[in-house]
């Protein structure tokens, strides 16, 4: 299984050693979750729209939200648990204990056939939701009060301008 990191929210002062430690931990956690996912849901065929929509405006983000709601058959009613919806669609949501300088990361696990089988949205435990949201597009606005928008939004959205800030990995 190949794990690819999509986006980071980190300070430039985060030491390379710490970054590698975080990535290794997330890689291990995601691989373990995929193993469990395959045991519990052997017939599952996750639909993960990884970097599916290019956006450079709020209107395009809203259109992406509508498309994701249709793709995942969510309807238009408010979502009681965004984390629950993400986990139902094999996007694992994690909080990790780590030092300051790291706020969040997104990653995708690919099967040997280059098919996305799971993803993860990770934030540092204790980071205030408002700090995580600042300058970001929520997971295509599924629920504005959600506290993990940046890592999950970075899984589905390609930002084509600086209007929202850019956290995609190079």
N, C-alpha and C positions, 0 to 999 in steps of 0.2 A: 504494500500500500504506500502511496506517495502522498505526503502532506505538504500542501503549498500554502504559504502565508500570504494573505491578500493585502492586509493593511495593518498599520501600527498607529497607535496614539502613544507617543513617548516623547520625553524631553531629550534634547540632544546630549544632555549630560549622562544619560543612562550608559554605563560602561558596557562595552562589547561582550564581556564575560557574562554580565547579568542578562543581556539580551539573549545570548546563546542558551543560558540556563532556562529562561522563560520559554523559549521556543522548544527546547528538548522536553520540558515538563508538559507543555501543551500537546506536543506530538505524541508523547506516551499516553496522556489522558484521552486524546481523541482516538488513538488506535485501540485502546481498551474499550472505549464506548462503542466503537464500530464492532468489535468482537461480540460485545453483549447485544448490540442491536441485531446482529446476524443470528444470534441464538434465539432471541425473543421474537424476531420478525423475519424469519427466513425467506418469505416470499415478497418482502418489501422491495419496492422499486422507487426510491426517493426522487422527487422532482425538486431539484435545487437550482434555481436560476442564478448561477454564479456570474456576477458582473454582466447581467443580462441587459440592463437598461442604461443608456448614456443620458445624462441629464446636465443641463446648465441653467435651469430655471426652476422655480417653485412649481410652475404649471407642469413641467415634465416630471417632477417628483410625484406630483399628485396623480398623473397618468400612470406612472410606474406602480403606485400604490393600488390603483384600480386593477391593473393587469395582474399584480401579485394576488390580490383578493380573488380574482377570477381563477387564476391558475390553481390556487390552493382551496378553492370553493369555500371562501370564508363569508360570503354574503356582505351586506352593508351594515349589519347591526354592530354595536360596540363590542369589542373583544374584552372578555372578562380577564383573561390571562394571556398576555402576549408571549410570555415565557412558555406557557403551556402549548400555544400554537406553534412556536418555533420548535419545541422538542418533539411535538407530534410529526413534524416534517423533517426530523433528523438534523435540526440545527441545535446543537447542544449549547447550553448557556452556563458559563462558569464564572465564579468569582475566585480569584486567587490571592493569597497573601504574598506580597512582594514589596520591595522598597519603592519609595517615591521615585518618580521619573518615568514610570510605566503607568499608563491609564487603561489601555486596551489593545486587543489584537483580534484579527479574524483569520481563520484558516479553513481549508477545505481538504477532505480526504478523498483521494481518487483510487478507484479499483484499477487493476492492471489494464483494463480496456479503456482507460482515460475517462471513465464515467464517475461523476461526483456521487459518492455514497453517503457522505455526511459532512457537516460543517460545524464550526464552533465559533461562538462569540464570547470573548473573555474580557473581563474588566478586573481591575485591581480592587480588592475588597476595601471598602471604606471610602472610595471616591464618590463624592457627592454627585447625585444625578444631574444637577444643574451644570456642574463642571464637565460631565460627560457629554451633555447636549450642546454646549456652547459652540456656535458656528457650524453645527452639524445638521444634516437631514436625518430625521428619524427613519427607522426601518420603513421607508416609503410611507411614513405617517400612519402606521397601523393604529397607534394609540399615542397621542401626544404626551402623556404623562409617563411613558415608559422610561426607565432609567438606563437602558443599555442600547441606545440608538446607534452610536458610532460604529462599534464592531459589527453589529448585524447589518446595518445599512451598507457598510462597505462590502458585504458579501454580494449584494444584489445590484448596487449602483456603481456606474463608472461616471465620475465627475469630469466634465469636459472643460470646466473653467474654474477660476478661483472663487466663484461666487459663494461656494459652500465650504471652502477650504479643501485641501487635498491630503488624504492620508493613505492613498494607495501606495503599495510598495513598488519600487522601481525594478 
